[in-house]
């Protein structure tokens, strides 16, 4: 049994996340974690809320709340929604935790000891109207690279270029909107990423199995425009991890905090400590310290493409630069963007559907299936209500749900609510088992490779195979002339419901649980042999007819949702 550490990019605390955020990291990570657990692997799946930085302060101020209270409430809300979407985190932590404060200060001290931190007097924008320095995200303006007019002072979300606030064209305060800004000097700490360039480059070259999207972004940051730059890791903010060295004071840094992108990735490690401190685990170091057993752990990260630079450059530089035996990531699964109905999701314009809204109109499996089967792996993808309706109705209702309903209702009416006895499998059944065996091998191969779209297609093909068998074998017709033949077909089909319940669980856990419950097979294990799996429920084994697994989405519902979630145009 292998061990796999899984982390998904930790979401900002500032508000409810939309479906693009969900499919960009957390949901694919959950799919993979569920699959590995089902195959018998030991998994530690961690996530947390990213609670420091400018977005948090701005969101709390806009809500008229104390920032600590705001974070506590939003963490609880994000945890609730994660449970609503059946995200199976082993622990959902907080970057503001005492564990993360201690570990962040520890890493900073080690980096300083190793000559990778230097103090820099840098020019920073000062807002006369707000009477304060403006850290990167407190500044908005036009990107000098692509011309996007709403670029932030740290990075342009349109072209992903890393920026400094002073590079923006027509900068303005994100607090007051004032353009009355002055450039003043202030002292900050910089991480000497440039000193780590060759080591980082060689490490990335070793990752030949990484997705092209991940590697290309990392290499661009390493080599474009003169190569990787040193990066400021402190900010003039009130809310954050205080700048100290391993808990001790850092002269000249008394009024500053660490930059959110320095402390946030460290929360992956701290989250494991929180997991142990919460009584959920007994040894976090065996997952994170190679001198404590983590050398046999495979560490997989999931994230959107905008997070790739920090996870391939800054966080590895922190870990390597510490000189300590921390576990480095083995595989980074990155994703493009999910757009909304011909445009972008927009919180400010109320455009798109957000996690709480989605769960308010449909159960989680509907969303999980569509999002995972349309995940933006190789290019950006788009959510449209028409496509969502079509996919749910065809894949879930017509194929899987219809199969379970037809089989159980037919059996109950002709043989009673127990697996029927009689008849022996023939050539048709052997052909089906062969087809399912090949399909399972393909499904597992794609899941092992984390090729999610291909895996969803392979899973759907397995559902289709059962439907086509049922339609051609037609037990309702066979029953009139040969009841034993009808019993054989029905017995195999009931076993198929159990089989589908097991293998579909990573994608649609609620429906899978309902199928297994109706077959009274809650302890079902992942099938190692299709033929044996389809002979599990023996004659006389009781079952119940499940409720309708999936309701079809009507045209009226679709039209209503298109209007409700269209936002301002």
C-alpha positions, 0 to 999 in steps of 0.5 A, spaced: 500 500 500 503 506 497 502 513 501 500 519 497 499 526 500 494 531 496 493 538 497 489 543 493 490 550 492 488 553 498 482 558 497 482 565 499 477 567 505 474 573 502 467 570 500 464 564 497 467 561 491 464 560 484 464 553 480 471 555 476 474 556 483 472 549 485 474 545 479 480 549 479 483 545 485 479 542 490 474 538 486 479 534 482 483 533 488 477 530 491 476 525 485 483 523 486 483 522 493 477 518 493 480 514 487 486 512 491 482 510 498 478 506 494 484 502 491 487 501 498 492 507 498 493 511 504 492 518 503 492 524 507 488 530 503 489 537 506 486 544 504 485 550 508 483 557 508 488 562 505 486 568 511 492 573 510 493 579 505 490 585 502 484 581 500 482 579 507 483 586 509 479 589 504 473 584 504 473 585 512 473 592 511 467 592 506 463 587 511 464 592 516 467 586 521 473 585 525 478 581 520 479 576 525 472 575 526 470 575 519 476 570 517 473 565 523 466 566 520 468 565 513 472 559 514 466 556 517 462 557 511 467 555 506 468 548 510 460 547 510 460 548 503 466 543 502 462 538 506 456 540 501 460 538 495 462 532 499 470 534 499 473 529 503 479 533 506 482 529 512 483 536 515 481 543 513 485 548 516 487 555 517 493 559 515 492 564 521 493 558 525 498 558 531 502 552 527 502 556 521 505 562 524 510 558 528 512 554 522 513 560 517 517 564 522 521 558 523 522 557 515 524 565 515 529 564 520 532 558 516 533 562 510 536 568 513 541 563 516 543 560 509 544 567 506 537 567 502 534 573 505 536 580 504 534 587 507 532 592 501 530 599 501 524 599 496 520 604 493 513 603 494 506 607 493 504 611 498 497 613 498 496 621 501 488 620 501 489 613 505 495 616 509 499 609 508 503 605 504 499 601 499 502 593 499 501 590 492 494 588 492 492 595 495 494 598 488 490 597 481 492 599 474 493 598 467 498 592 466 504 594 462 505 587 459 498 586 456 494 593 457 489 589 462 486 595 466 484 592 472 491 588 474 493 588 481 500 590 484 502 583 484 500 580 478 496 581 472 490 575 472 489 576 465 496 575 462 499 572 469 505 576 469 508 578 475 508 585 477 510 590 482 505 596 484 510 601 481 510 598 474 502 599 473 500 604 469 495 609 472 495 606 479 490 608 484 488 606 491 484 599 492 481 602 498 479 609 496 480 609 489 485 615 489 490 616 484 494 621 489 499 616 490 507 618 491 513 613 491 516 613 498 522 608 500 520 603 505 524 597 508 522 590 506 525 582 506 527 579 500 527 572 498 533 571 494 530 566 489 535 568 483 540 564 488 536 558 487 535 558 479 540 553 477 537 548 483 530 550 481 531 549 474 534 542 475 529 540 479 523 542 474 527 538 469 527 532 473 519 532 472 518 530 465 511 527 467 508 534 469 503 537 465 506 541 459 501 547 462 505 546 469 512 546 466 511 551 461 509 556 466 515 555 471 520 555 465 517 562 463 518 565 470 525 562 471 528 564 464 524 570 461 526 577 461 533 576 464 531 570 469 527 569 476 527 575 480 528 576 488 521 576 491 519 581 497 516 576 502 514 582 507 508 587 507 506 593 511 499 590 513 496 589 520 493 582 519 498 577 518 504 573 521 509 577 524 516 578 521 520 574 526 526 569 526 523 562 529 519 566 534 525 571 536 525 579 534 527 581 527 530 588 528 527 593 523 521 589 522 517 590 528 511 593 524 511 588 518 508 581 516 510 576 512 507 576 505 501 572 504 504 568 498 510 566 503 506 563 509 500 560 505 504 555 502 507 553 508 500 552 511 500 545 507 505 543 512 502 546 518 495 543 516 498 536 517 500 539 524 493 542 525 490 535 523 494 531 529 493 537 534 485 536 532 486 528 534 485 526 527 492 523 526 498 521 530 504 523 526 504 529 521 512 528 520 512 522 516 508 525 511 512 531 510 520 530 513 524 525 509 528 523 515 522 521 518 519 517 513 516 521 508 521 519 502 516 514 500 510 519 500 508 521 493 506 528 494 501 531 488 498 538 488 492 541 484 491 548 482 489 553 477 494 555 472 495 562 476 498 559 482 503 555 478 509 560 479 508 560 486 508 552 487 514 551 482 518 557 484 517 560 491 515 555 495 520 550 493 525 555 493 523 556 501 523 548 502 530 547 499 533 554 501 531 552 509 537 546 508 532 541 512 529 535 509 522 537 507 518 533 502 518 537 495 512 536 490 512 530 486 507 532 481 503 538 480 496 537 476 494 544 473 488 547 470 486 552 465 480 557 467 473 555 467 469 561 464 461 562 464 456 562 459 461 566 454 464 570 459 467 570 466 465 569 472 464 575 476 463 576 483 462 584 483 457 583 477 453 577 480 455 573 474 456 566 474 454 561 479 457 560 486 458 554 491 452 556 495 447 557 489 449 551 486 447 547 492 441 551 493 438 548 486 441 541 485 444 536 489 452 536 489 453 530 484 450 534 478 455 539 479 461 534 480 459 530 474 459 536 469 465 539 472 469 533 472 467 531 465 468 538 463 474 540 467 479 545 463 485 540 463 488 542 456 485 549 454 480 554 458 472 551 458 466 554 458 460 553 463 453 553 459 446 552 462 444 548 455 450 544 456 449 542 463 442 540 462 444 536 456 450 532 460 446 531 466 440 529 462 443 524 458 449 521 462 446 521 469 438 520 468 438 517 461 444 512 462 446 511 469 439 512 473 435 509 468 439 503 468 438 502 476 431 504 475 429 499 470 433 493 473 430 493 480 423 495 478 423 489 473 426 484 478 421 487 483 415 486 479 417 479 476 421 475 481 421 480 488 426 484 491 431 479 491 436 476 486 433 471 482 436 464 481 436 460 475 439 460 468 447 460 466 451 466 463 452 465 455 456 468 450 452 475 450 454 475 458 462 473 456 462 478 451 459 484 456 464 481 461 470 482 456 468 489 454 467 491 461 474 488 463 477 492 458 473 498 460 475 498 467 483 497 465 482 504 461 478 507 466 483 505 472 489 507 467 486 514 466 485 515 473 492 513 475 494 518 470 490 524 473 487 524 466 480 526 468 476 528 462 478 521 459 477 518 465 470 520 465 469 518 458 471 511 460 466 511 466 460 513 462 462 508 457 462 502 462 455 505 464 453 505 456 455 498 456 450 495 461 445 499 458 446 496 451 446 489 454 440 490 458 436 493 451 439 487 447 438 482 452 431 484 454 429 480 460 422 483 459 421 479 453 425 473 455 421 472 461 415 470 457 418 464 453 424 463 458 424 465 465 430 462 467 434 466 462 430 472 464 433 471 471 440 470 469 440 477 465 437 480 471 441 477 476 447 480 472 444 487 471 443 487 479 450 486 480 452 491 475 448 496 479 453 494 485 459 494 480 457 501 478 456 504 485 463 502 487 467 505 481 462 511 480 464 513 487 470 518 486 465 522 481 458 521 484 459 519 491 451 520 493 448 516 487 454 511 488 452 510 496 444 510 494 446 504 489 450 500 494 445 501 499 439 499 495 443 493 493 445 492 501 452 492 499 455 498 503 462 494 504 463 493 497 470 493 495 474 496 488 473 490 483 480 487 482 476 482 477 470 484 473 467 477 472 468 475 480 465 482 481 459 481 477 457 474 481 458 478 488 450 478 489 448 471 490 441 468 489 436 470 494 440 476 496 435 482 498 435 489 495 430 495 494 428 499 489 432 506 489 429 512 489 430 516 482 437 517 482 437 523 478 431 528 476 432 531 469 433 538 468 427 541 465 427 547 459 423 551 464 428 550 470 434 552 465 431 558 462 430 560 469 437 559 472 440 562 466 436 569 467 437 568 475 445 567 474 446 572 468 448 578 472 449 585 469 451 584 462 
